[in-house]
């Protein structure tokens, strides 16, 4: 990938709409490694927490601040993602946190309308200068609760958020008004597609009532100059050690060839890529 992976038309769409969908961002081999790693990862499952949606459903997710040297870290640190984050943020991006969203078949709960900055504002981040890459691990369809966005809603600014179950949702009165003025888009995705979106974009998803899971990985980035002004829930600035894209396959293949490393990132000691690959 070149240092500036997004072209002018893609950048314009991102800043106009608040999001950019890139189809086939990752090839079948890369996303198969991520799917197998996450769904066989006992540590990831043990660290997952449920978020009650206030409607009788729950979404499981596992969150971590440091990208690490395993396959999850290779996705979060690969140049195709980080270089694009640098572009849309207008300066050096750093890894704020990553998470796996586990919207399981028949039981995966909904997410209410919200903005990510509605949460992150309370984590001592002054400006809405953050962006996230949403990577489809499974197909995301309307039936299994794909992401829904209000096109261009990032321009309304941060809305107040109130609790609904275990989730903080945006002010319903304001959301209703925004819905009258901004187009609702169901973002259906194939495995390997990736959605880059602004931290003030209003988004939600329905419960998964289908027979098909809808797992995804989300890598969140903050601008270097926008790090939290005091210690908070997610990471302060640390430079990203970007990795070449081909390391996704190298590290993923090694993970399944080496029984000792087959416990998942949450149990792998932090080490350099060179050491990880040379073992």
Secondary structure, DSSP 8 states (H G I E B T S, - for coil): --SS-S-HHHHHHHHHHSEEEETTSS-HHHHHHHHHHHHT-HHHHHH-EEEE-SSS-EEEEEEESS--SSHHHHHHHBHHHHHHHHHHHTS-EEEEEEEEEEE-TTTB--EEEE-HHHHHGGGT--S--EEEEEEESS-B-TTTT-EEEETTGGGG----EEEETTEEEE-HHHHHHHHHHS-EEEE-B-TT-EEEEETT--EEE----SSS-EEEEEEEEEEGGG--SS--SS--------B-TTHHHHHHHHHHH-GGGTT-GGGS----HHHHHH-
